[in-house]
């Protein structure tokens, strides 16, 4: 597959990716290379990655705990200290080998260590391949609140090797698929319909669809790198989805939801809101709801949870001047930003989800 080029970095795929990486490393004469992994990618991905890395530069591996609950400033402090103790300097390179937690947090660590060292993302989950590793958003959570601290600063390269997907559980693949489905809803009905007919997809089809998702995200980010306007489209489903994800992460009696599982619910809710406020076609709402329900297990959201989830909306990053700003759809492929929604209508959207 052809590489995807942006103004400041390239996304390389499969066979050509490691050639590009080795050429880059050879040309830059780094003092040391640091590979950030989590406990999962250390076990399942590191040896494979190392077999492709051709260099005589000293390499150090830094491991963090796996999971969203470790995407914190405390983890960053541990990695900053490890970098210092292992002799990292401003000519060091950081390679982030993992899912969205590793690429988000690793990018933030690199951007802030000694005011910035170069880094490259090597996403190993579908979610990170199509979303987290592309676009330059780095950062960490603040307690259960998603991505409250971070910077927008792209690494020098993204390496996408889809063979890492062989290491993923089915629920992790579905989590990444949610972001791809979002790309279809905000950009292209044909792309959305391809993704919902999973029974006909081959592994080669998935490679092509991943490439298409990266292109959709890249095109959006290039037009609006600092999320002042069009880049907000990528937050469709995330206003309520992030609030649901945060609520389930912080509630002692709830099972954690994967990012994509929460965003899938958020997209159903926000499609309902789109129908009520923007005339989004009801037949498309039903089609989307049925498609998501065929892929993702129904999550029971008790009415007693509604107010607490709505309260978390005030922390959404799109908010301005005290207003909660939603991205809704006028039609598939036609998102509208900065929509305001009454709480009563949000509660109706939860009831719609619960009754379907």
C-alpha positions as CSV (number, residue, x, y, z in Angstrom):
1,X,0.0,0.0,0.0
2,X,1.1,3.5,-0.7
3,X,2.4,5.6,2.2
4,X,0.1,8.4,3.4
5,X,2.0,11.7,3.3
6,X,1.3,14.8,5.5
7,X,3.1,18.1,5.7
8,X,5.3,17.0,8.6
9,X,5.4,13.2,8.6
10,X,4.5,10.0,6.7
11,X,2.4,6.9,7.6
12,X,4.0,3.8,6.1
13,X,2.4,0.4,5.8
14,X,3.5,-3.2,6.1
15,X,6.5,-4.2,4.0
16,X,7.7,-0.7,3.1
17,X,7.3,0.6,6.7
18,X,10.4,-1.0,8.2
19,X,12.5,0.0,5.2
20,X,11.4,3.6,5.8
21,X,12.1,3.3,9.5
22,X,15.6,1.9,9.1
23,X,16.5,4.6,6.5
24,X,15.3,7.3,8.9
25,X,17.2,5.9,11.8
26,X,20.4,5.5,9.8
27,X,20.2,9.1,8.5
28,X,19.7,10.8,11.9
29,X,22.6,9.4,14.0
30,X,20.6,9.2,17.2
31,X,22.5,8.9,20.5
32,X,20.2,6.2,21.9
33,X,16.9,4.6,21.0
34,X,14.2,4.1,23.6
35,X,11.3,1.7,22.9
36,X,8.2,2.2,25.1
37,X,6.0,-0.9,25.4
38,X,3.3,-2.0,27.8
39,X,3.2,-5.4,29.4
40,X,1.2,-6.8,26.5
41,X,3.3,-5.5,23.7
42,X,6.5,-6.4,25.5
43,X,5.4,-10.0,25.4
44,X,3.6,-10.2,22.1
45,X,5.1,-7.6,19.8
46,X,8.6,-6.5,20.8
47,X,10.6,-9.5,19.5
48,X,8.9,-9.2,16.1
49,X,9.5,-5.4,16.0
50,X,13.2,-5.9,17.0
51,X,13.7,-8.4,14.2
52,X,13.0,-5.6,11.7
53,X,15.0,-2.8,13.3
54,X,18.5,-2.6,11.8
55,X,20.8,-0.4,13.8
56,X,24.0,-0.5,15.9
57,X,22.7,2.3,18.1
58,X,22.2,1.4,21.8
59,X,18.6,0.4,22.5
60,X,16.7,0.6,25.9
61,X,13.3,-0.8,26.5
62,X,10.9,0.9,29.0
63,X,7.8,-0.9,30.0
64,X,4.6,0.5,31.5
65,X,1.5,-1.2,32.7
66,X,-1.2,-2.0,30.1
67,X,-4.6,-0.3,30.2
68,X,-6.4,3.0,30.2
69,X,-6.2,3.2,34.0
70,X,-2.4,3.7,33.6
71,X,-2.7,6.6,31.2
72,X,-1.7,9.1,33.9
73,X,0.8,11.7,34.8
74,X,2.2,9.3,37.4
75,X,3.1,6.9,34.6
76,X,4.7,9.8,32.7
77,X,6.9,10.7,35.7
78,X,8.1,7.1,35.9
79,X,9.1,7.1,32.2
80,X,10.7,10.6,32.4
81,X,12.8,9.3,35.4
82,X,13.7,6.1,33.4
83,X,14.8,8.2,30.5
84,X,17.0,10.3,32.7
85,X,18.5,7.4,34.5
86,X,19.2,5.6,31.2
87,X,21.0,8.6,29.7
88,X,18.5,10.0,27.3
89,X,19.4,13.3,25.8
90,X,18.0,15.6,23.1
91,X,19.4,13.5,20.4
92,X,17.6,10.4,21.6
93,X,14.7,8.7,19.7
94,X,11.6,7.3,21.3
95,X,9.6,4.5,19.6
96,X,6.1,3.9,21.0
97,X,5.1,0.3,20.3
98,X,1.6,-0.3,21.5
99,X,-2.1,0.6,21.4
100,X,-3.6,4.1,21.9
101,X,-2.6,4.4,25.5
102,X,1.1,3.8,24.6
103,X,1.1,6.1,21.5
104,X,-0.8,8.9,23.3
105,X,1.2,8.8,26.5
106,X,4.5,8.0,24.8
107,X,4.1,10.9,22.4
108,X,3.4,13.2,25.3
109,X,6.4,12.0,27.2
110,X,8.6,12.6,24.1
111,X,7.2,16.0,23.4
112,X,7.9,17.2,27.0
113,X,11.2,15.4,27.9
114,X,14.0,18.0,27.6
115,X,11.4,20.2,25.8
116,X,11.0,17.6,23.1
117,X,12.8,14.6,21.6
118,X,11.9,12.9,18.3
119,X,9.4,10.0,18.4
120,X,7.8,7.5,16.1
121,X,4.5,5.6,16.7
122,X,4.2,1.9,15.9
123,X,0.5,1.2,16.7
124,X,-0.3,-2.4,17.4
125,X,-4.1,-2.2,17.9
126,X,-6.7,-1.4,15.3
127,X,-7.8,1.6,17.3
128,X,-4.3,3.1,17.4
129,X,-3.7,2.3,13.7
130,X,-6.8,4.2,12.5
131,X,-7.0,6.9,15.1
132,X,-4.8,7.3,18.1
133,X,-1.4,7.2,16.4
134,X,-2.3,9.6,13.5
135,X,-2.9,13.3,13.9
136,X,-0.5,14.4,16.6
137,X,-2.8,14.3,19.6
138,X,-0.8,13.2,22.6
139,X,-1.7,13.2,26.3
140,X,-3.0,11.6,29.4
141,X,-6.2,11.3,31.4
142,X,-6.9,13.2,34.6
143,X,-8.4,10.7,36.9
144,X,-11.2,9.1,34.9
145,X,-11.5,12.2,32.7
146,X,-10.2,11.4,29.2
147,X,-7.3,13.2,27.6
148,X,-7.4,16.3,29.7
149,X,-3.7,17.0,29.6
150,X,-1.6,16.9,26.4
151,X,-0.2,18.7,23.4
152,X,-0.8,18.5,19.6
153,X,2.6,17.6,18.1
154,X,3.1,14.9,15.5
155,X,5.9,12.4,15.6
156,X,8.3,12.0,12.7
157,X,6.6,8.9,11.3
158,X,3.9,6.3,11.9
159,X,4.6,2.6,11.1
160,X,1.5,0.5,10.5
161,X,2.1,-3.3,10.3
162,X,-1.3,-5.0,10.3
163,X,0.2,-8.4,11.2
164,X,0.2,-7.1,14.8
165,X,-3.6,-7.4,14.7
166,X,-3.1,-11.2,15.0
167,X,-2.2,-10.6,18.7
168,X,-5.5,-8.8,19.5
169,X,-8.6,-10.3,21.1
170,X,-11.9,-9.9,19.2
171,X,-13.2,-7.2,21.5
172,X,-10.1,-5.1,20.9
173,X,-10.6,-5.4,17.1
174,X,-14.2,-4.3,17.5
175,X,-13.0,-1.3,19.6
176,X,-10.9,-0.1,16.7
177,X,-13.7,-0.8,14.2
178,X,-15.8,1.8,16.0
179,X,-13.5,4.6,14.9
180,X,-13.5,3.3,11.4
181,X,-17.3,3.3,11.4
182,X,-17.2,6.9,12.7
183,X,-15.1,7.8,9.7
184,X,-17.8,6.4,7.4
185,X,-20.5,8.3,9.2
186,X,-18.8,11.6,9.0
187,X,-17.4,11.2,5.5
188,X,-18.7,8.4,3.3
189,X,-21.9,6.1,3.3
190,X,-20.2,3.6,1.0
191,X,-17.3,3.2,3.3
192,X,-19.6,2.8,6.3
193,X,-21.7,0.1,4.5
194,X,-18.5,-1.9,3.6
195,X,-17.5,-1.9,7.3
196,X,-20.9,-3.1,8.6
197,X,-20.9,-6.1,6.3
198,X,-18.2,-7.9,8.2
199,X,-19.0,-11.4,6.9
200,X,-17.7,-10.5,3.4
201,X,-14.4,-8.9,4.5
202,X,-11.1,-10.6,4.0
203,X,-7.8,-9.7,5.7
204,X,-6.7,-7.9,2.5
205,X,-10.0,-6.0,2.6
206,X,-9.2,-4.9,6.1
207,X,-5.8,-3.6,5.1
208,X,-7.4,-1.5,2.4
209,X,-10.0,-0.2,4.8
210,X,-7.4,0.7,7.4
211,X,-5.5,2.6,4.7
212,X,-8.8,4.4,3.8
213,X,-9.5,5.4,7.4
214,X,-6.0,6.8,7.8
215,X,-6.5,8.9,4.6
216,X,-9.9,10.2,6.0
217,X,-8.3,11.2,9.3
218,X,-5.2,12.7,7.6
219,X,-7.3,14.8,5.2
220,X,-9.4,16.1,8.1
221,X,-6.4,16.9,10.3
222,X,-4.5,18.7,7.5
223,X,-7.4,21.1,7.0
224,X,-7.6,21.9,10.7
225,X,-4.6,20.7,12.7
226,X,-5.5,22.4,16.0
227,X,-9.2,21.5,16.0
228,X,-10.7,24.9,15.5
229,X,-13.3,23.8,13.0
230,X,-13.4,20.7,10.7
231,X,-11.2,18.5,12.9
232,X,-14.1,18.5,15.4
233,X,-15.9,16.2,13.0
234,X,-13.7,13.4,14.3
235,X,-15.3,13.8,17.7
236,X,-18.7,12.5,16.5
237,X,-19.9,10.0,19.0
238,X,-17.2,11.1,21.5
239,X,-19.1,13.7,23.5
240,X,-21.4,11.2,25.1
241,X,-19.1,8.3,24.4
242,X,-16.2,9.7,26.4
243,X,-18.6,10.6,29.3
244,X,-19.9,7.0,29.3
245,X,-16.4,5.6,29.2
246,X,-15.2,7.8,32.0
247,X,-18.3,6.9,34.1
248,X,-17.7,3.2,33.7
249,X,-14.0,3.6,34.4
250,X,-14.6,5.4,37.7
251,X,-17.7,3.5,39.0
252,X,-16.7,0.7,41.4
253,X,-19.7,-1.4,40.5
254,X,-19.4,-1.1,36.7
255,X,-17.2,-3.1,34.3
256,X,-14.8,-0.9,32.3
257,X,-15.8,-0.3,28.7
258,X,-13.2,-0.3,25.9
259,X,-12.9,3.0,24.1
260,X,-14.7,1.8,21.0
261,X,-17.4,0.1,23.0
262,X,-18.3,3.4,24.6
263,X,-18.0,5.4,21.4
264,X,-20.3,2.9,19.6
265,X,-23.0,3.8,22.2
266,X,-22.2,7.5,21.8
267,X,-22.7,7.3,18.1
268,X,-26.1,5.7,18.4
269,X,-27.1,8.4,21.0
270,X,-25.8,11.2,18.8
271,X,-27.5,9.8,15.7
272,X,-30.7,9.9,17.7
273,X,-30.0,13.5,18.7
274,X,-29.2,14.3,15.1
275,X,-32.7,13.0,14.1
276,X,-34.4,15.1,16.7
277,X,-32.5,18.3,16.1
278,X,-31.2,18.3,12.5
279,X,-33.7,16.1,10.6
280,X,-31.2,13.2,10.2
281,X,-33.3,10.5,8.4
282,X,-35.0,8.1,10.8
283,X,-34.4,5.2,8.4
284,X,-30.7,5.9,8.6
285,X,-30.9,6.1,12.4
286,X,-32.6,2.6,12.5
287,X,-30.0,1.2,10.0
288,X,-27.1,2.5,12.0
289,X,-28.6,1.3,15.3
290,X,-29.1,-2.2,13.9
291,X,-25.6,-2.2,12.5
292,X,-24.0,-1.3,15.7
293,X,-26.2,-3.7,17.8
294,X,-25.1,-6.5,15.5
295,X,-21.5,-5.8,16.2
296,X,-21.4,-4.7,19.8
297,X,-23.0,-6.2,22.9
298,X,-25.8,-4.2,24.5
299,X,-24.6,-2.3,27.6
300,X,-27.2,-1.8,30.3
301,X,-27.3,1.9,31.3
302,X,-29.6,2.3,34.3
303,X,-31.7,5.5,34.4
304,X,-30.1,6.3,37.8
305,X,-26.8,6.7,35.9
306,X,-28.1,9.3,33.4
307,X,-27.5,12.4,35.5
308,X,-24.0,11.4,36.5
309,X,-23.0,10.7,32.9
310,X,-24.5,14.1,31.8
311,X,-22.6,15.8,34.5
312,X,-19.3,14.5,33.0
313,X,-20.1,16.3,29.7
314,X,-18.9,19.6,31.2
315,X,-15.3,18.2,30.9
316,X,-15.5,17.6,27.1
317,X,-12.6,19.3,25.3
318,X,-14.9,20.9,22.6
319,X,-16.7,23.0,25.2
320,X,-16.4,26.7,25.0
321,X,-17.8,29.5,27.2
322,X,-19.6,27.0,29.4
323,X,-21.5,25.5,26.4
324,X,-21.4,21.8,25.7
325,X,-20.7,21.4,22.0
326,X,-21.9,18.3,20.1
327,X,-21.0,17.1,16.7
328,X,-24.2,15.9,15.0
329,X,-25.1,14.7,11.5
330,X,-27.5,16.3,9.1
331,X,-26.9,13.3,6.9
332,X,-24.3,10.5,6.6
333,X,-21.2,12.4,5.4
334,X,-22.6,15.8,6.6
335,X,-21.5,16.5,10.1
336,X,-22.4,19.8,11.9
337,X,-20.3,21.2,14.8
338,X,-21.1,23.2,17.9
339,X,-24.6,21.9,18.4
340,X,-26.3,22.5,21.7
341,X,-28.6,19.8,23.2
342,X,-31.0,20.0,26.1
343,X,-30.5,17.5,28.9
344,X,-34.0,16.2,28.5
345,X,-33.2,15.3,24.9
346,X,-30.0,13.5,26.0
347,X,-32.1,11.4,28.5
348,X,-34.4,10.6,25.6
349,X,-31.4,9.4,23.6
350,X,-30.5,7.0,26.5
351,X,-34.0,5.7,26.5
352,X,-33.9,5.1,22.8
353,X,-30.7,3.1,23.2
354,X,-32.0,1.1,26.1
355,X,-35.2,0.2,24.2
356,X,-33.6,-1.0,20.9
